Amino acid sequence: MTRTPVRPFRSREWFDAPGRSDMTALYLERYMNYGLTPDELRSGKPVIGISQSGSDLVPCNRIHLQLVERVKAGIRDAGGIPMEFPMHPIFENCRRPTAALDRNLAYLGLVETLNGYPIDAVVLTTGCDKTTPASIMAACTVDIPAITLSGGPMLDGWHEGELVGSGTVIWRSRRLLAAGKIDEAEFLRRAADSAPSPGHCNTMGTASTMNAVSEALGLSLPGNAAIPAPYRERGQIAYETGRRIVEMAYEDLRPSKILTRQSFLNAIRLVSALGGSTNAQPHIVAMARHAGVELWPTDWMEFGYDIPLLANVQPAGQYLSERFHRAGGVPAVMWELLQAGKLDADALTVTGRSQADNLNGREATDRDVIRPYAQPLKEHAGFLVLHGNLFDFAIMKTSVISEEFRNRYLSRPGHENVFEARAVVFDGSDDYHHRINDPSLGIDENCILVIRGSGPIGWPGSAEVVNMQPPDALLQRGITSLPTLGDGRQSGTSDSPSILNASPESAAGGGLSWLRTGDTIRIDLKNGRCDALVDDVEIARRKTDSPPPIPESNTPWEELYREKTGQMGEGAVLEFAVKYRGTSNRTPRHNH
């Protein structure tokens, strides 16, 4: 049966170029040299791109090298023509000076691929932290039918009978190492045991959070985010994703029809319920800006802060992704939000149906892992938004505030949720690691550790360095955390209640640039303020001093990134790029 697409497939402009038989021949010729036939390419079937994010450089996504065969099978069986192509690699753990440089670079490359080649729709393979937002940002710019497919998390990690989560075990073990409770060999064994199989982080770090966000946005099939990479269901959903993208191509179901303000608010709510990564903030803002959707800093408080913590998953909880999936995964958490009236039920998804339709019957099967809305692990689990004379915007992850931290800093009678601390300022992580144990700094439990020079311009790229641990002497006394503040990020797997993503950053003239060690910082969580108690005259004088040093750019892209990228509060996007949307509506000129 011949099907007619809602919008003519753009690949016809290549393989059946009107009035240009010379160009048609040129385009067809090389695609035939590996076995495709002219009849296939000129059949009118949709050409489905598969953005391959897996490689040996990106172990978190490497599973896609095998999964792609199931995607292709689904595309073929549904009547499409699959074409796989590489995506710029993004690997959080190993990319130096930071993988944050690569999100915008991968976005640019993917835009050019989707816009300039005969691709009618695309499967976006995701996994490691920034592969998801980079892919969705590009899909928003080009606006062809798009669906995400996660490679899935690793199996649960175990060490001597104890659950050990990827990333989270690193931050917890380094405290034990500094306190003298384990040695380096034990540190490495714990880390290795946390990563027992293919897949991305098995904690609710940035990778799991962002793949869950894609579900909340309606851009992946329900259940996609949490299926562990080695499970048979992972290959099955890859096949179904391949089948579904062909139908989306015929339906012309594009990101612009799915991504609305309500879908982004759904994502903010879900991040709170999951105890998700603080990296979700710049990524969600970046995707929204490329989609032409306006989000405000107050949205994190108005729609996310009062959402309770429902997912009992590390770092905010106890369990890991494998059991989370078996309990019902992301759909079960969204079902709870839906029943509580905290989810937009009518939001459209890639299934062609609403979120309410997709979530029907998806109640959790393990209530120790996914709690009922009325019986959460913690009330008010969203990001707290702060401002003051040190920055215009920063966030604090409240779901990881421990009882120890709350009792020490946030429970003073008559001053609940308000505390003052002496600042100890570090210029970048090298300075921190070099000086943190210097006794002359006098660091005690009444201090706040501050790191600057770690934002988009200063690093460059913004680095996960804000979750600083106390000096060894305090750790040996059992003080496992101090307040921390910075203009960089922290790992989504961290259990530190840091104030981070401070914007504008020090290198852009933000207040951290004039802060000095010994200043008193007052943090008022009730009113969302963070201020250095320094008078205006002294602040003005300090602003005349030379700015804190930052390293020179080491590559052409680092220089260009610094020149064109905005601040974390606004998503750290390439500011000139957000005006480009719906580029697929105009077919590029012929190349000969």
C-alpha positions in Angstrom: 0.0 0.0 0.0 1.4 3.4 -1.0 1.5 5.9 1.9 1.5 9.6 1.5 3.5 11.6 4.1 1.9 14.7 5.7 4.9 16.7 4.5 6.9 15.7 1.4 10.1 13.9 2.4 13.0 16.2 2.0 15.2 13.3 0.7 13.3 13.5 -2.6 15.0 16.8 -3.2 18.2 14.8 -3.5 17.2 11.5 -5.1 14.5 12.8 -7.4 15.7 16.4 -7.8 13.1 18.2 -10.0 14.6 19.3 -13.3 18.1 18.3 -12.3 18.8 14.8 -13.5 22.6 15.6 -13.2 22.3 16.3 -9.5 20.1 13.2 -8.9 22.7 11.1 -10.6 25.5 12.6 -8.6 23.7 12.1 -5.3 22.6 8.5 -6.2 26.0 7.4 -7.5 28.0 7.0 -4.3 25.2 5.7 -2.2 24.9 2.8 -4.6 28.6 1.8 -4.3 28.0 -0.1 -1.1 24.9 -1.9 -2.3 21.9 0.4 -2.1 19.8 0.3 -5.3 18.4 3.3 -7.2 14.9 1.8 -6.7 15.3 1.9 -2.9 16.5 5.5 -2.8 13.9 6.6 -5.4 11.0 4.6 -3.9 9.6 7.5 -1.9 10.4 5.7 1.4 11.7 7.9 4.2 15.4 8.0 4.8 16.0 7.6 8.5 19.2 8.9 10.0 20.7 7.2 13.0 23.0 9.5 15.0 25.6 7.0 16.3 27.0 8.3 19.7 28.7 5.0 20.5 32.4 4.5 20.0 35.5 3.1 21.8 36.0 6.7 23.1 32.6 6.7 24.7 32.2 3.5 26.7 28.9 4.7 28.3 27.4 4.7 24.8 29.3 1.9 23.2 26.3 -0.5 23.5 24.8 1.5 20.5 27.4 -0.2 18.2 25.3 -3.3 18.7 21.9 -1.7 19.4 21.9 0.1 16.0 21.3 -3.2 14.2 18.0 -3.6 16.1 17.1 0.0 15.2 17.9 -0.7 11.5 15.8 -3.8 11.6 12.8 -1.8 13.0 13.3 0.9 10.4 13.4 -1.7 7.5 10.4 -3.6 8.8 8.4 -0.4 9.0 9.3 0.6 5.4 12.2 3.1 5.9 15.8 3.3 4.7 18.3 3.5 7.6 21.5 5.5 7.3 23.9 5.5 10.3 26.3 8.3 10.8 28.8 9.3 13.6 28.2 11.9 16.3 31.0 13.9 17.9 32.1 11.9 21.0 31.2 13.2 24.4 32.5 11.2 27.4 32.2 12.9 30.8 34.8 10.9 32.7 37.8 11.3 30.4 37.4 14.4 28.3 39.8 17.1 29.4 39.6 19.9 30.3 35.9 19.1 30.5 33.2 17.4 28.5 31.1 20.5 28.8 33.0 21.9 25.8 31.6 19.1 23.7 27.9 19.6 24.1 27.8 22.7 22.0 30.3 21.3 19.5 28.3 18.1 19.1 25.2 20.2 18.6 26.8 22.2 15.8 28.0 19.1 14.0 24.7 17.4 14.3 22.8 20.4 13.0 24.9 20.4 9.9 24.5 16.7 9.3 20.7 16.7 9.8 20.3 19.9 7.7 22.7 19.2 4.9 22.1 15.5 4.1 19.0 13.7 2.7 17.6 12.7 6.1 13.8 12.8 6.6 13.8 11.8 10.3 16.3 10.7 12.9 16.9 8.3 15.8 19.1 10.1 18.3 21.2 7.5 20.3 21.9 8.9 23.7 23.4 7.8 27.1 26.3 9.7 28.6 25.4 13.0 30.1 25.6 15.5 27.3 24.8 13.3 24.4 21.1 13.7 25.3 20.8 17.5 25.4 23.2 18.0 22.4 21.0 15.7 20.3 17.8 17.3 21.3 19.1 20.8 20.9 20.1 19.9 17.3 16.8 18.3 16.6 15.0 21.5 17.7 17.1 23.6 15.4 16.6 21.5 12.3 13.1 20.3 13.3 12.7 17.0 11.5 10.9 14.1 13.2 13.2 12.9 16.0 13.2 10.2 18.7 15.8 9.4 21.4 17.1 6.0 22.2 19.1 5.6 25.4 21.8 2.9 25.6 20.7 2.4 29.2 22.5 2.3 32.6 24.9 -0.4 33.8 23.8 -3.2 36.0 23.9 -2.6 39.7 27.4 -2.5 41.2 28.3 -4.6 44.3 31.3 -4.5 46.5 31.6 -7.0 49.4 27.8 -7.3 49.6 27.2 -3.5 49.5 25.6 -1.6 46.6 28.2 0.7 45.1 26.9 3.3 42.5 29.1 4.7 39.7 30.4 8.1 40.5 28.8 8.2 43.9 31.2 5.6 45.2 34.1 7.8 44.0 33.0 10.8 46.0 32.2 8.8 49.1 35.4 6.7 48.9 37.7 9.7 48.5 36.4 11.0 51.9 37.2 7.6 53.4 40.7 7.7 51.8 41.4 11.1 53.2 40.2 10.0 56.6 42.6 7.1 56.5 39.8 4.5 56.6 40.7 2.8 53.3 43.8 2.7 51.2 44.3 3.4 47.5 44.0 -0.2 46.4 40.6 -0.4 48.2 39.6 2.9 46.6 40.2 1.5 43.1 38.5 -1.8 43.9 35.3 0.0 44.9 35.4 2.1 41.8 35.9 -0.9 39.5 33.1 -2.8 41.2 30.7 0.1 40.6 30.9 -0.4 36.9 30.1 -4.1 36.2 28.7 -4.0 32.7 28.2 -1.9 29.5 26.0 1.2 30.0 26.1 4.6 31.5 26.1 5.5 35.3 23.8 3.2 37.3 23.1 6.1 39.8 20.6 8.9 39.3 23.5 11.0 37.9 23.3 13.3 34.9 23.1 10.4 32.3 20.1 8.8 34.0 18.6 12.2 34.7 18.8 13.5 31.2 17.5 10.3 29.6 14.6 10.5 32.1 14.1 14.1 31.0 13.8 13.0 27.4 10.9 10.8 28.5 9.3 13.6 30.4 9.6 15.9 27.3 7.8 13.2 25.2 10.8 12.5 23.0 11.3 8.8 23.7 9.2 5.7 24.1 7.9 5.2 27.6 10.3 3.2 29.7 13.3 4.0 27.5 15.4 5.7 30.1 16.0 3.1 32.7 16.2 -0.3 30.9 19.8 -1.6 31.8 22.1 -1.8 28.8 22.5 -5.6 28.9 18.8 -6.5 29.3 16.9 -8.0 26.4 14.3 -5.2 26.7 17.0 -2.8 25.6 17.3 -4.5 22.2 13.5 -4.7 22.0 12.9 -1.0 22.6 15.7 -0.2 20.0 13.6 -2.2 17.5 10.4 -0.5 18.5 12.1 2.9 18.3 13.2 2.1 14.7 9.7 1.2 13.8 8.1 4.2 15.4 10.4 6.8 13.8 9.2 5.7 10.4 5.6 6.3 11.3 6.7 9.7 12.8 8.3 10.6 9.4 5.0 9.9 7.7 3.0 11.8 10.3 5.5 14.7 10.3 5.6 14.6 14.1 8.5 17.0 14.7 10.0 18.4 18.0 8.2 21.7 17.4 4.9 19.9 17.9 6.0 18.1 21.0 8.2 20.5 22.9 6.0 23.1 24.7 6.4 25.0 27.9 4.2 22.4 29.6 6.5 19.6 28.5 9.5 21.4 29.9 7.7 22.0 33.2 7.0 18.3 33.3 10.7 17.7 33.0 11.5 20.1 35.9 8.9 18.3 38.1 10.4 14.9 37.2 13.9 15.9 38.0 12.8 16.9 41.5 10.9 13.6 42.1 14.0 11.6 40.9 16.5 13.5 43.0 18.1 14.3 39.7 21.4 15.9 38.7 22.0 19.6 39.0 23.3 19.5 35.5 19.7 19.2 34.4 19.3 22.9 35.0 21.6 24.2 32.2 20.6 21.4 29.9 16.9 21.9 30.2 17.3 25.6 29.7 19.5 25.0 26.7 17.0 22.7 25.1 14.1 25.0 25.8 15.9 28.0 24.3 16.7 26.1 21.1 13.1 25.0 21.0 11.9 28.6 21.3 10.3 27.9 24.7 10.7 30.5 27.5 11.6 29.3 30.9 12.2 31.5 33.9 14.5 31.1 36.9 11.4 31.2 39.1 10.0 28.1 37.3 12.4 25.9 39.2 10.9 27.1 42.5 7.3 27.5 41.4 7.0 24.1 39.6 9.8 22.0 41.0 10.8 22.9 44.5 7.7 21.6 46.3 7.8 18.2 44.5 8.8 15.4 46.9 11.6 12.9 46.4 10.0 9.7 45.2 12.9 7.7 43.7 15.0 5.9 46.3 18.1 5.9 44.1 21.6 7.0 44.8 22.9 9.6 45.4 19.8 11.0 47.1 18.6 7.5 48.0 19.6 3.9 48.5 19.2 1.8 45.4 20.6 1.8 41.8 19.2 1.7 38.3 18.6 -2.0 37.8 16.2 -2.2 40.7 14.7 1.2 39.7 13.9 -0.2 36.3 12.3 -3.3 37.7 10.2 -1.2 40.1 8.7 0.6 37.1 11.3 3.2 36.2 10.5 6.7 34.9 6.9 5.9 33.9 6.1 4.8 37.4 7.4 8.1 38.9 5.6 10.1 36.3 2.4 8.1 37.1 2.7 9.3 40.7 3.1 12.9 39.5 0.1 12.4 37.3 -2.1 11.1 40.1 -1.1 14.0 42.3 -2.1 16.5 39.6 1.5 17.6 39.1 2.0 16.6 35.5 0.5 18.0 32.3 -1.5 15.0 31.2 -2.2 16.3 27.7 1.4 16.9 26.6 2.0 15.2 23.2 4.7 12.5 22.9 6.5 10.6 20.1 3.9 7.8 20.4 1.4 10.2 18.9 -0.5 10.0 22.2 -0.6 12.1 25.4 1.5 11.5 28.5 -1.7 10.4 30.3 -2.3 7.7 27.6 1.3 6.5 27.8 1.2 6.3 31.7 -2.0 4.4 32.0 -1.4 1.4 34.3 2.2 2.2 35.0 2.0 2.2 38.8 5.2 1.1 40.6 5.6 -2.5 41.6 8.2 -1.9 44.4 7.3 0.7 46.9 10.6 0.7 48.6 12.2 2.0 45.5 9.5 4.3 44.1 7.5 5.8 46.9 3.8 7.0 46.7 3.5 10.7 46.3 1.9 11.0 49.8 4.7 9.0 51.4 8.0 10.4 49.9 11.5 10.0 51.1 11.7 13.8 51.5 9.4 16.7 51.1 10.4 19.7 48.9 13.1 17.9 46.8 13.6 20.4 44.0 16.4 22.8 43.2 16.6 25.9 45.4 17.3 29.1 43.3 19.5 31.7 45.0 20.7 35.2 44.1 22.5 38.0 45.9 25.5 40.3 45.6 27.8 37.3 44.5 25.7 36.2 41.6 22.3 36.7 39.9 21.5 33.0 39.7 22.7 29.8 41.3 21.0 26.5 42.4 21.3 24.2 45.3 20.1 20.5 45.2 18.0 20.1 48.3 17.4 16.3 48.0 20.9 15.6 49.2 20.9 17.7 52.3 21.8 15.2 55.0 20.6 15.3 58.6 24.1 16.0 59.7 24.4 19.0 57.4 20.9 20.3 58.3 21.6 19.9 62.1 25.0 21.7 61.8 24.1 24.6 59.5 20.3 25.0 59.1 18.8 24.3 62.6 19.9 27.2 64.8 16.9 28.2 66.9 15.3 31.3 65.5 17.5 31.2 62.4 16.4 28.0 60.7 17.7 27.6 57.1 20.0 30.6 57.6 23.7 30.4 58.3 26.9 32.5 58.1 30.3 31.1 57.2 33.9 32.3 56.6 34.8 32.0 53.0 38.0 30.2 51.9 38.5 31.0 48.2 40.2 28.8 45.6 41.1 29.8 42.0 40.3 26.6 40.2 40.7 22.9 41.2 44.5 22.8 41.1 44.6 25.6 43.7 42.0 23.7 45.8 44.0 20.4 45.7 47.2 22.1 46.4 46.0 24.1 49.4 43.0 22.4 50.9 45.2 20.8 53.6 47.2 23.9 54.4 46.8 24.5 58.1 47.4 28.2 57.7 43.9 28.5 56.1 42.3 27.6 59.4 39.5 25.7 57.8 37.0 24.5 60.3 33.3 23.6 60.4 32.4 27.3 60.3 33.8 27.8 56.8 32.4 27.7 53.3 34.7 26.5 50.5 34.5 28.6 47.4 35.8 27.8 43.9 35.9 30.2 41.0 37.3 30.3 37.5 35.3 27.1 36.8 32.5 28.5 34.6 32.1 28.4 30.8 34.6 31.2 30.2 37.0 30.6 33.1 37.6 26.9 32.7 36.7 27.0 29.8 33.5 24.9 29.5 32.4 24.8 33.1 33.8 21.9 35.2 32.5 19.5 37.8 34.6 20.8 40.6 32.3 22.5 43.1 31.7 19.3 45.2 34.8 19.9 47.3 35.5 17.8 50.3 36.8 19.2 53.6 40.5 19.0 54.5 41.7 15.6 55.8 41.9 16.9 59.4 38.1 17.5 59.5 37.3 14.2 57.7 39.3 12.4 60.4 37.1 14.1 63.0 34.0 12.8 61.2 33.0 16.1 59.5 32.2 14.8 56.0 30.9 17.9 54.4 31.2 21.7 54.4 29.1 24.2 52.6 30.5 24.7 49.1 29.9 27.4 46.5 31.2 27.9 42.9 30.7 29.1 39.4 31.2 25.6 38.0 29.2 22.4 38.1 29.3 19.3 40.2 28.8 15.6 39.2 25.2 14.5 39.1 26.4 11.5 41.1 27.6 13.7 44.0 25.8 13.8 47.3 27.0 17.2 48.2 24.5 20.1 48.8 26.6 22.6 46.9 25.6 26.1 45.7 26.7 26.0 42.0 26.2 27.1 38.4 26.7 30.6 39.8 26.0 33.2 37.1 27.6 35.4 36.1 30.8 33.6 36.7 34.0 35.1 38.1 35.6 35.3 34.6 32.6 37.3 33.4 32.8 39.8 36.3 30.5 38.1 38.7 30.7 38.7 42.4 33.0 35.7 43.1 35.7 37.7 41.3 36.0 40.2 44.2 35.3 37.7 47.0 38.3 37.3 49.4 39.3 34.5 51.8 38.1 35.6 55.3 34.9 37.4 54.0 31.7 36.2 55.7 29.0 34.8 53.5 25.4 34.8 54.6 23.1 32.1 53.1 19.4 32.5 53.6 17.6 29.5 52.2 14.2 30.9 53.3 14.5 33.9 51.0 16.8 32.4 48.4 19.7 34.8 49.0 23.5 34.4 49.2 25.5 37.5 50.0 29.0 38.4 51.1 28.8 40.7 54.1 31.1 43.3 52.5 30.2 47.0 52.3 29.5 48.6 48.9 32.6 50.9 49.2 34.9 48.0 49.7 33.2 46.0 46.9 33.8 49.0 44.5 37.4 49.2 45.5 38.0 45.5 44.9 36.4 45.7 41.5 39.4 47.9 40.4 41.8 45.1 41.2 43.1 42.7 38.6 40.6 39.9 37.9 41.5 36.4 39.1 43.7 34.5 36.6 42.3 32.0 34.1 44.3 29.7 31.7 44.8 30.6 28.1 42.8 28.8 25.5 44.6 25.7 24.3 42.7 24.9 21.1 40.8 26.9 18.5 37.5 25.5 19.7 38.2 26.6 23.3 38.7 30.2 22.1 35.6 30.1 20.0 33.6 28.5 22.8 34.6 31.3 25.2 33.7 34.0 22.7 30.3 32.7 21.8 28.9 30.8 24.9 26.7 32.4 27.5 26.3 31.8 31.2 25.1 28.7 33.1 21.9 30.4 34.2 20.9 30.8 30.6 21.9 27.3 29.6 25.5 28.0 28.5 24.4 27.9 24.9 26.0 29.4 21.8 24.1 32.6 22.0 24.1 33.3 18.3 22.6 29.9 17.5 19.3 30.1 19.3 17.7 32.2 16.5 18.0 29.3 14.1 14.9 27.1 14.2 13.1 25.0 11.6 16.1 25.0 9.2 14.7 21.9 7.4 11.9 24.0 6.0 14.3 25.3 3.4 16.2 22.8 1.4 19.9 23.7 1.0 21.2 24.7 -2.4 22.7 22.1 -4.7 26.4 21.6 -4.3 27.3 21.6 -8.0 
